[in-house]
Amino acid sequence: MPFRAGAEGYASYRIPAVVATPAGTLLAFAEGRVRSAADHGDIDLVLKRSPDGGRTWGPLQVVAENGGGTAGNPAPVVAGDGRVVLVHVTSAAGATEDLIRRGRVPAAEGRRVWVTHSDDDGASWSAAREITGEAKRPEWRWYATTPGHALRLRHGPWAGRLVVPGNHSTPPTAAGDTGAEGKYDGGHDLLSDDDGATWRIGYVDDNPDGYVNANETTAAELPDGRVYFNARNDGAAPGRRADAHSSDGGASLERPFRPQAGLAGPVVQGSVLHLSRSDGPDPLLFSGPADPAHRALMTVRASRDGGVTWRPAHTVDGLPAAYSDLVRIDDATVGLLYETGDFSAYSTITFRRIPVEELI
């Protein structure tokens, strides 16, 4: 397994993301949390590389750090020339999500957005460049990218565009609210048409009605060129997930996020991946815990109608499990990088190879 709590200088590892380079190297990213499993504090963005499809992993590398503060929410994507682009966020060590949502953290210490890249299969990385001004509206408080892999479009007029799903929170609009309420969560994405040199905000979906409030979001491109978005829902709608489609490369949504009760599970992040195949069914995949009340029972589900309906395709096991990310390893294999453990979902970040024939 790539990451185990308490090993290699970190008390905990969270928030997995994984991509495959054109050379076939797998890059597994995570947040390395130095002193505890808390979501704030001294957190580095770390990486391990696998040259053999996830069977073995190399030494731990630190890709981004923020002094004693937080660097995390990795959103990697492979650009057209093989460059690996990594968007991520930083915040001060004491800037908790609750304080940021309540507007009690100065902008300089709050959530800021950065991009770095690698031109040598993840062996080395450029200095991080701040893109907060392009990627975050001034009034937004909380802010996060993905987590999980981002997307490079392959079809239609937007081929080559990088799409990074994200989420944010807005200031309160009702008397007595603090801004920490889930109804102020919203979704958006970042778009780049020049392999990460410049960025802009695409769709924005936030409505403080408390019904559908998109949080952590993942995306996949469908064969017809539409982009499918699937989000953790912090509102009161049926189920714990919501989804939406874009027909213009992520610049706008066909309709706002709607409930997706067909993906039963707890409140948690998930991952989607379209399984492109030329010799048979090519389903859309979703990974996430399937227990309706607890972070457990990691399962890959499949859809053959662009995310409208879903069926279980591969159950990993019945253990505790939380965040995950999917990657295509080769024509015959899909990879799953996920948080799990015997007694806690946060003991390890484990990698599993899944035969494609089990998913179709």
KABELUR-V312524 format. One record per pair of residues at least 6 apart in sequence whose ideal C-beta (glycine too) atoms are under 7 Angstrom apart, sorted by the first residue. I is the first residue (numbers start at 0). GAP is how many residues later the second one is. D is the distance in Angstrom with one decimal. If there is no record, write none. Layout:
I;GAP;D + I;GAP;D
//
This chain:
0;347;5.0 + 0;348;6.7 + 0;349;4.3 + 0;350;6.4 + 1;26;4.6 + 1;46;4.5 + 1;55;4.8 + 1;347;5.7 + 1;349;5.8 + 2;10;3.8 + 2;27;5.3 + 2;345;6.4 + 2;346;4.0 + 3;344;5.0 + 4;6;6.6 + 4;7;4.9 + 4;8;6.3 + 4;341;6.6 + 4;342;5.4 + 4;343;6.8 + 7;52;4.9 + 9;22;4.0 + 9;23;5.9 + 9;24;5.9 + 10;22;5.8 + 10;23;6.4 + 10;24;5.6 + 10;25;5.4 + 10;26;6.7 + 11;21;4.3 + 11;24;6.5 + 11;25;3.8 + 11;334;6.2 + 12;17;4.6 + 12;18;6.8 + 12;19;5.9 + 12;20;7.0 + 12;336;5.2 + 13;16;6.6 + 13;17;4.9 + 13;19;6.3 + 13;23;6.8 + 13;309;6.9 + 13;325;6.7 + 13;332;6.4 + 14;15;6.0 + 14;16;4.5 + 14;57;6.0 + 14;58;6.5 + 14;59;6.8 + 14;132;4.8 + 14;308;6.0 + 15;12;6.8 + 15;14;5.4 + 15;307;5.9 + 15;308;6.5 + 15;309;5.1 + 15;321;4.4 + 15;322;6.4 + 15;323;6.5 + 15;333;5.0 + 16;12;4.4 + 16;57;4.4 + 16;58;6.8 + 16;59;5.6 + 16;129;6.9 + 16;130;5.9 + 16;131;5.0 + 16;132;5.5 + 16;308;5.1 + 17;8;6.2 + 17;9;6.6 + 17;10;4.9 + 17;11;7.0 + 17;131;6.4 + 17;307;5.0 + 17;309;4.6 + 17;317;6.4 + 17;319;4.3 + 18;8;5.4 + 18;57;4.7 + 18;58;6.7 + 18;59;5.6 + 18;65;6.7 + 18;130;5.1 + 18;308;6.1 + 19;6;5.5 + 19;307;5.4 + 19;308;6.5 + 19;309;6.3 + 20;6;6.7 + 20;57;6.1 + 20;61;6.6 + 20;63;6.3 + 20;100;5.0 + 20;101;6.9 + 21;56;6.9 + 21;60;4.6 + 22;98;5.5 + 24;24;5.6 + 24;25;6.8 + 24;26;5.7 + 24;96;4.7 + 24;97;6.5 + 25;23;7.0 + 25;24;4.2 + 25;27;6.7 + 25;28;5.4 + 25;301;6.7 + 25;309;6.6 + 26;20;6.0 + 26;22;5.8 + 26;49;6.5 + 26;57;6.5 + 26;95;4.5 + 27;19;6.8 + 27;20;5.0 + 27;29;7.0 + 27;309;5.6 + 27;323;6.7 + 28;16;6.6 + 28;18;5.3 + 28;45;3.9 + 28;47;6.0 + 29;16;5.7 + 29;319;5.5 + 30;12;5.1 + 30;14;6.3 + 30;41;4.1 + 31;11;6.8 + 31;12;4.6 + 31;14;4.1 + 32;8;6.9 + 32;10;5.0 + 33;8;4.1 + 33;9;6.8 + 34;6;6.1 + 34;7;6.0 + 36;309;5.6 + 38;58;6.4 + 39;30;5.8 + 39;53;6.6 + 39;55;6.3 + 39;56;5.0 + 40;29;6.7 + 40;52;5.2 + 41;26;4.9 + 41;51;6.1 + 42;27;4.3 + 42;28;6.2 + 42;29;5.3 + 43;18;5.2 + 43;21;4.5 + 43;27;5.9 + 44;18;4.9 + 44;19;4.1 + 44;26;4.7 + 44;27;5.8 + 44;29;5.6 + 44;43;5.6 + 45;14;5.6 + 45;15;6.6 + 45;16;5.6 + 45;17;6.5 + 46;14;4.6 + 46;16;4.9 + 46;75;6.2 + 47;9;4.4 + 47;10;6.0 + 47;12;5.9 + 48;9;4.7 + 48;73;5.3 + 49;6;6.2 + 49;7;5.0 + 52;276;4.9 + 52;277;6.9 + 52;280;6.6 + 52;300;6.6 + 53;275;6.7 + 53;281;5.2 + 53;297;4.6 + 53;299;5.7 + 62;23;6.7 + 62;53;7.0 + 62;62;5.3 + 63;7;4.4 + 63;24;5.8 + 63;52;6.3 + 63;64;5.6 + 64;6;5.3 + 65;24;4.4 + 67;25;5.1 + 68;21;6.3 + 68;22;6.3 + 68;23;4.9 + 68;24;4.5 + 69;20;6.1 + 69;21;4.9 + 69;23;6.6 + 70;17;6.2 + 70;19;5.0 + 71;16;6.4 + 71;17;6.4 + 72;15;5.6 + 72;16;4.8 + 72;71;4.9 + 72;72;4.8 + 72;73;6.5 + 72;74;5.0 + 73;12;6.2 + 73;14;5.4 + 73;73;6.4 + 74;11;7.0 + 74;12;4.4 + 74;13;6.6 + 74;70;4.1 + 74;71;4.2 + 74;72;6.8 + 74;75;4.5 + 74;89;5.0 + 75;8;6.0 + 75;10;4.8 + 75;73;5.8 + 75;74;6.6 + 76;8;5.3 + 76;72;6.4 + 76;73;3.8 + 76;74;6.3 + 76;75;5.5 + 76;85;5.5 + 77;6;5.6 + 77;74;6.4 + 78;6;5.3 + 78;73;6.5 + 78;83;6.8 + 78;116;4.0 + 78;117;6.3 + 79;80;5.5 + 79;115;6.1 + 80;114;6.9 + 82;34;5.3 + 82;36;5.5 + 82;112;6.4 + 83;33;6.3 + 83;34;4.5 + 83;38;5.9 + 84;30;6.5 + 84;32;5.1 + 84;77;6.5 + 84;110;6.8 + 84;111;4.1 + 85;29;6.8 + 85;30;5.1 + 85;31;6.7 + 86;26;6.9 + 86;28;5.1 + 86;58;5.2 + 86;63;6.6 + 86;77;5.1 + 86;103;6.9 + 87;26;5.6 + 87;57;6.5 + 88;22;5.3 + 88;23;6.5 + 88;24;5.6 + 88;54;6.3 + 88;55;6.1 + 88;56;5.9 + 89;22;5.1 + 89;24;6.4 + 90;18;6.7 + 90;19;5.8 + 90;20;5.2 + 90;21;7.0 + 91;17;3.7 + 94;10;4.7 + 94;14;5.2 + 94;15;5.9 + 96;45;6.0 + 97;82;5.6 + 98;6;5.2 + 99;10;5.3 + 99;11;6.5 + 99;41;5.4 + 99;42;5.1 + 100;40;5.5 + 100;41;5.2 + 100;68;5.2 + 100;78;4.9 + 100;79;4.3 + 101;76;4.9 + 101;77;5.4 + 101;78;5.5 + 102;38;6.0 + 102;68;6.6 + 102;76;5.8 + 110;31;6.4 + 110;32;3.7 + 111;18;6.3 + 111;20;4.7 + 112;18;5.2 + 112;19;4.7 + 112;22;4.2 + 112;23;5.7 + 112;30;6.9 + 113;14;4.3 + 113;15;6.5 + 113;16;5.4 + 113;17;6.6 + 114;13;7.0 + 114;14;5.5 + 114;16;5.4 + 114;81;5.7 + 115;9;5.1 + 115;10;5.2 + 115;12;4.6 + 116;8;7.0 + 116;9;5.1 + 116;79;6.4 + 117;6;6.3 + 117;7;5.0 + 130;68;5.2 + 133;64;6.8 + 133;65;4.4 + 133;66;6.2 + 134;55;5.3 + 134;64;5.5 + 134;66;6.7 + 135;7;5.4 + 138;31;6.6 + 138;32;6.1 + 139;28;4.2 + 139;29;6.8 + 139;30;6.5 + 140;28;4.8 + 140;30;6.7 + 140;38;6.2 + 141;26;6.1 + 141;27;3.9 + 142;25;4.9 + 143;22;6.4 + 143;23;5.4 + 143;72;6.8 + 144;19;5.7 + 144;21;4.9 + 145;18;6.7 + 145;19;5.6 + 145;70;6.9 + 145;71;6.9 + 145;72;6.5 + 146;69;6.3 + 146;122;6.1 + 146;176;6.8 + 147;70;5.2 + 147;123;4.8 + 147;177;4.2 + 148;176;5.8 + 148;178;6.7 + 149;12;6.4 + 149;13;6.4 + 149;14;4.3 + 150;12;4.4 + 150;68;4.9 + 150;69;6.9 + 150;70;6.2 + 151;8;6.9 + 151;10;5.6 + 152;6;5.6 + 152;7;6.6 + 152;8;4.6 + 152;10;6.5 + 152;68;5.5 + 152;96;5.8 + 153;67;6.3 + 154;66;6.6 + 154;70;4.1 + 155;69;3.9 + 157;91;3.1 + 159;33;6.9 + 160;30;6.0 + 160;31;6.9 + 160;32;5.3 + 160;88;5.2 + 161;29;6.9 + 161;30;4.3 + 161;33;6.9 + 161;34;6.0 + 162;26;5.6 + 162;28;6.1 + 162;56;5.8 + 162;64;6.3 + 162;87;4.4 + 163;25;6.1 + 163;26;4.2 + 164;24;5.0 + 164;52;3.8 + 164;53;6.1 + 164;54;4.9 + 164;64;6.2 + 165;22;5.3 + 165;23;6.1 + 165;24;6.1 + 165;51;6.9 + 166;18;6.3 + 166;19;6.7 + 166;20;5.3 + 166;47;6.1 + 166;48;5.1 + 166;49;6.0 + 166;50;6.0 + 167;18;5.6 + 167;20;6.2 + 168;10;6.5 + 168;15;4.8 + 168;16;5.5 + 168;17;7.0 + 169;14;5.0 + 169;16;6.2 + 169;36;5.6 + 170;8;5.6 + 171;6;6.2 + 171;7;4.5 + 171;12;6.3 + 172;35;5.7 + 181;31;5.6 + 181;52;3.6 + 181;53;6.6 + 182;25;4.6 + 182;26;6.7 + 182;27;3.8 + 182;30;5.7 + 182;52;6.6 + 183;24;5.5 + 184;28;4.1 + 184;29;6.6 + 184;30;5.1 + 184;49;4.7 + 185;18;6.7 + 185;19;5.9 + 185;20;2.4 + 185;27;6.7 + 185;28;6.1 + 186;18;4.7 + 186;27;3.2 + 186;30;5.2 + 186;44;5.6 + 186;70;6.4 + 187;13;5.8 + 187;14;6.9 + 187;15;6.2 + 187;16;4.6 + 188;13;4.4 + 188;14;5.9 + 188;61;4.9 + 189;9;5.1 + 189;11;6.3 + 189;12;6.8 + 190;8;6.9 + 190;9;5.5 + 190;11;4.5 + 190;59;5.6 + 190;60;6.7 + 191;6;6.3 + 191;7;5.0 + 201;48;4.5 + 201;49;4.8 + 202;43;6.4 + 202;47;6.4 + 202;48;6.6 + 202;49;5.0 + 202;50;4.8 + 204;9;5.8 + 204;48;6.2 + 204;51;5.3 + 204;52;5.4 + 206;49;7.0 + 209;25;5.4 + 209;26;5.6 + 210;24;4.7 + 210;25;5.8 + 210;26;5.1 + 211;21;5.8 + 211;23;4.8 + 211;25;5.0 + 211;30;4.9 + 211;45;5.0 + 211;46;6.5 + 211;47;6.3 + 212;20;6.4 + 212;21;4.4 + 212;22;4.1 + 213;17;3.9 + 213;19;6.7 + 213;28;5.9 + 213;43;4.9 + 214;16;6.2 + 214;17;4.2 + 214;19;4.9 + 215;15;6.7 + 215;16;4.6 + 215;53;4.3 + 216;12;5.7 + 216;13;6.9 + 216;14;4.1 + 217;12;5.4 + 217;52;6.2 + 217;53;5.1 + 217;54;4.9 + 218;8;5.7 + 218;9;6.6 + 218;10;5.1 + 218;53;6.8 + 219;8;5.1 + 219;52;4.4 + 219;53;5.8 + 219;54;4.4 + 219;64;6.0 + 220;6;5.7 + 220;53;6.0 + 221;6;5.7 + 221;52;6.2 + 221;62;7.0 + 221;84;5.3 + 222;59;6.7 + 225;19;5.0 + 225;20;6.4 + 225;21;5.2 + 226;18;6.8 + 226;19;4.3 + 226;22;6.6 + 226;23;5.1 + 227;15;6.7 + 227;17;5.7 + 227;44;6.5 + 227;56;6.5 + 227;78;6.3 + 227;79;4.9 + 228;14;6.2 + 228;15;4.8 + 229;11;6.3 + 229;13;4.7 + 229;30;6.9 + 229;40;6.3 + 229;42;5.1 + 229;56;6.5 + 229;77;6.8 + 230;10;6.8 + 230;11;5.1 + 230;12;6.9 + 230;26;6.0 + 231;8;6.9 + 231;9;6.6 + 231;35;6.3 + 231;36;6.5 + 231;37;5.8 + 232;7;5.7 + 232;8;5.6 + 232;9;4.3 + 232;26;7.0 + 236;22;3.9 + 237;21;5.0 + 237;23;4.3 + 238;20;5.5 + 238;21;6.1 + 238;22;3.4 + 238;24;6.7 + 238;25;6.7 + 239;25;5.8 + 239;26;6.3 + 239;27;5.1 + 240;19;4.5 + 240;22;4.7 + 241;15;4.1 + 241;16;6.1 + 241;17;5.7 + 241;18;5.7 + 242;14;6.6 + 242;15;6.9 + 242;17;4.5 + 242;64;5.5 + 243;9;4.7 + 243;11;6.5 + 243;12;6.7 + 243;13;4.6 + 243;14;6.9 + 244;8;7.0 + 244;9;4.9 + 245;6;6.3 + 245;7;5.5 + 245;8;6.6 + 246;7;5.7 + 261;47;5.8 + 261;48;4.6 + 262;23;6.1 + 262;38;6.5 + 262;47;5.6 + 263;26;6.4 + 263;28;4.9 + 264;23;5.3 + 264;24;5.1 + 264;25;5.6 + 264;26;6.9 + 264;27;6.4 + 265;23;5.8 + 265;25;6.5 + 265;26;6.9 + 265;27;6.1 + 265;28;5.8 + 265;29;5.3 + 267;20;6.1 + 267;21;5.8 + 267;27;5.6 + 267;54;5.8 + 267;55;6.8 + 268;54;4.6 + 269;16;5.8 + 269;17;6.2 + 269;18;3.5 + 269;54;6.8 + 270;16;4.8 + 270;53;5.3 + 270;54;4.6 + 270;55;4.7 + 271;12;6.4 + 271;13;6.5 + 271;14;5.2 + 272;12;4.8 + 272;53;3.9 + 272;55;6.7 + 273;10;5.2 + 274;7;5.4 + 274;8;5.5 + 274;10;5.7 + 274;59;7.0 + 274;81;6.8 + 274;84;6.4 + 275;6;5.4 + 279;80;6.3 + 280;23;6.4 + 280;79;4.7 + 282;19;4.0 + 282;20;6.0 + 282;21;5.2 + 282;76;6.8 + 282;77;6.1 + 283;18;7.0 + 283;19;4.5 + 283;22;6.5 + 283;23;5.7 + 284;15;5.7 + 284;17;5.7 + 284;41;5.9 + 284;74;6.3 + 285;15;4.8 + 285;24;6.6 + 286;13;5.0 + 286;37;4.4 + 286;39;5.2 + 286;49;5.8 + 286;51;6.9 + 287;36;6.2 + 288;6;5.1 + 288;7;5.6 + 288;8;5.5 + 288;9;5.9 + 288;32;5.1 + 288;33;6.7 + 289;7;4.5 + 289;9;3.9 + 290;6;4.4 + 294;25;6.1 + 294;26;6.2 + 294;27;4.5 + 294;50;4.8 + 295;22;6.7 + 295;23;6.5 + 295;24;4.9 + 295;25;5.8 + 296;18;6.9 + 296;21;5.5 + 296;24;6.8 + 297;18;4.2 + 297;19;7.0 + 297;23;3.7 + 297;26;6.5 + 297;40;5.5 + 297;42;6.4 + 298;13;5.7 + 298;15;6.9 + 298;16;4.9 + 298;17;6.8 + 299;13;5.2 + 299;14;4.3 + 299;36;6.7 + 299;54;6.7 + 299;59;6.3 + 300;9;4.7 + 300;10;6.3 + 300;11;5.5 + 300;12;5.8 + 301;8;6.9 + 301;9;5.9 + 301;11;4.1 + 301;57;6.0 + 302;6;6.1 + 302;7;5.0 + 312;45;6.9 + 312;46;4.7 + 313;40;5.6 + 313;44;5.2 + 313;45;5.9 + 315;36;6.3 + 318;21;5.5 + 318;22;6.9 + 318;23;6.3 + 319;20;6.4 + 319;21;5.9 + 319;24;5.8 + 319;25;4.0 + 320;17;5.9 + 320;18;6.3 + 320;19;4.4 + 320;24;5.3 + 321;17;4.2 + 321;23;4.0 + 321;24;6.7 + 322;15;6.9 + 322;16;5.0 + 323;12;6.1 + 323;13;6.6 + 323;14;3.7 + 324;12;4.9 + 325;8;6.3 + 325;10;6.0 + 326;8;4.4 + 327;6;6.0 + 328;6;4.9 + 328;24;6.8 + 331;23;6.3 + 331;24;5.4 + 332;20;5.4 + 332;21;6.9 + 332;22;6.3 + 332;23;6.4 + 333;20;4.8 + 333;22;6.1 + 333;25;6.3 + 334;16;6.2 + 334;18;6.0 + 335;16;4.7 + 335;18;6.0 + 336;12;6.4 + 336;14;5.2 + 337;12;6.1 + 338;6;5.3 + 338;7;5.8 + 338;10;5.6 + 339;8;6.1 + 339;10;5.4 + 340;6;2.6 + 340;7;5.5
//
